[in-house]
Amino acid sequence: MIPLPLSLGSSSTIINRFSISSTTSTSIIPMLSLRFIRTSLLLSPNLLPSCSSSSPTLLPLSCKFRSTMSYSTPASSSNLVFRQLFEKESSTYTYLLADASHPDKPALLIDPVDKMVDRDISLIQELGLKLIYAMNTHVHADHVTGTGLLKKKVPGVKSVISTASGSKADLHVEPGDKIYIGDFFLEVRATPGHTSGCVTYVTGEGSGQPQPRMAFTGDALLIRGCGRTDFQGGSSQQLYNSVHSQIFTLPKDTLLYPAHDYRGFTVTTVGEEMQYNPRLTKDEDTFKSIMENLKLAYPKMIDIAVPANMVCGLQDVEAKAS
Ligand SMILES: N[C@@H](CCC(=O)N[C@@H](CSS)C(=O)NCC(=O)O)C(=O)O
């Protein structure tokens, strides 16, 4: 692999871009390497594994933990720190991942919300982390992304979104790209259908990577549900294929973290959704019919959120500059 470092400041983080010849990441040809991460995943308090720790939030680096719950944070992620954060008006989850064992303690946020940016920054500061990336799974229709504000408030932060989203960002990712955060990486999987540019970020496979794996599904797959397909280039056929080919092919114990939940759930697994998802366990025609008959009201914020999110949530700033 020949890294081609981009100029992303003094951080030691790296993104490696590979071209992927199939739907899996087993056959990879390195093409481009961007500076990116080392991670530690922060644990959601309600998902803390059964190991003793002097800290209620950070896992001790040497802790090997055993979950007593069917939902858990990866059992072999001793260097990983992970937090699941909630914004209640749009019922949005933001995820913080960081590597507390790396000297720089680099961190990233997935799907930050503009009005929660100060909370996110304080948490990152309290934990002594360095935010490197503010990433989106897609162009959201129900809230304004926090990526633009994070870029303004935290020097050096780079916004990340898929090329297929058509949205502005510092870095555009494509299927098969690997976003490195220290010893860990997130693999980019294309999961269009809710929007044409949706991606799912999946933790790496192999030794040293979190076990079980974790997938941040955005709105492609929700717990016992899925994203709607009636605007923003949505397609129920595409969504069905995305979930079945890119998410349901992951190991059954893979932990699935959605961008929203409207009923108080926090996490699910591939195995559970393959068994109990009331939409995606059906055949494709039934799925399409379900999606055509959801009769959901348009998101209240759609006319503000979509244009703003096409420019990292900084619509006003962009408009004034032009
Ligand atoms: N009432 C909310 C929007 C609720 C909604 O439409 N959620 C979307 C994801 S955000 S675009 C969705 O796909 N829901 C699927 C479902 O089955 O609920 C608002 O006004 O913002």
The ligand as a Tripos MOL2 file, in Angstrom:
@<TRIPOS>MOLECULE
LIG
   21    20     1     0     0
SMALL
NO_CHARGES

@<TRIPOS>ATOM
      1 N1        -41.5030   13.4220   12.1130 N.3       1 LIG1
      2 C1        -40.1500   13.6620   11.7850 C.3       1 LIG1
      3 C2        -39.6960   12.8500   10.6070 C.3       1 LIG1
      4 C3        -39.8900   11.3730   10.7800 C.3       1 LIG1
      5 C4        -39.3280   10.7020    9.5430 C.2       1 LIG1
      6 O1        -39.8500   10.8420    8.4600 O.2       1 LIG1
      7 N2        -38.1860   10.0160    9.7360 N.am      1 LIG1
      8 C5        -37.4500    9.5310    8.6160 C.3       1 LIG1
      9 C6        -35.9780    9.6490    8.9160 C.3       1 LIG1
     10 S1        -35.5280   11.3230    9.0430 S.3       1 LIG1
     11 S2        -35.7510   11.9430    7.1640 S.3       1 LIG1
     12 C7        -37.7710    8.1130    8.2560 C.2       1 LIG1
     13 O2        -37.2050    7.5990    7.3260 O.2       1 LIG1
     14 N3        -38.6790    7.4640    8.9750 N.am      1 LIG1
     15 C8        -39.0420    6.1130    8.6600 C.3       1 LIG1
     16 C9        -40.1000    5.6180    9.5890 C.2       1 LIG1
     17 O3        -40.5910    4.5310    9.3430 O.co2     1 LIG1
     18 O4        -40.4100    6.3320   10.5590 O.co2     1 LIG1
     19 C10       -39.9280   15.1170   11.4300 C.2       1 LIG1
     20 O5        -40.8760   15.8440   11.1770 O.co2     1 LIG1
     21 O6        -38.7650   15.5230   11.3610 O.co2     1 LIG1
@<TRIPOS>BOND
     1     1     2 1
     2     2     3 1
     3     2    19 1
     4     3     4 1
     5     4     5 1
     6     5     6 2
     7     5     7 1
     8     7     8 1
     9     8     9 1
    10     8    12 1
    11     9    10 1
    12    10    11 1
    13    12    13 2
    14    12    14 1
    15    14    15 1
    16    15    16 1
    17    16    17 2
    18    16    18 1
    19    19    20 2
    20    19    21 1
@<TRIPOS>SUBSTRUCTURE
     1 LIG1         1 GROUP 0 **** ****
